[in-house]
Amino acid sequence: MRGPSEWTVGERELFAAFVSRLNQCQFCANAHAAVAAIAFDETLTQRVLDDFESAPIDAKLTETLRFLRKMTLEPRTLAPNDARAVC
């Protein structure tokens, strides 16, 4: 979560909060969301977690969240095109 990355710490924490929420781990979702809220703000973080498709975030972040949702909830349906969409 803290090594070199194209993603900011806030974005990575948002990803972790999103996946934790999908996995129904409320403790982890809240912990990661709290850190993400420091980077973004609480309102935007909550909007992303509630409905990232309508949240005012950039397209790369939206595509990555779509990929994470599919990887978490429907991993057997992942295909090369899913990964290409986030590159």
Beta strands, then each sheet from edge to edge (+ up, - down):
end
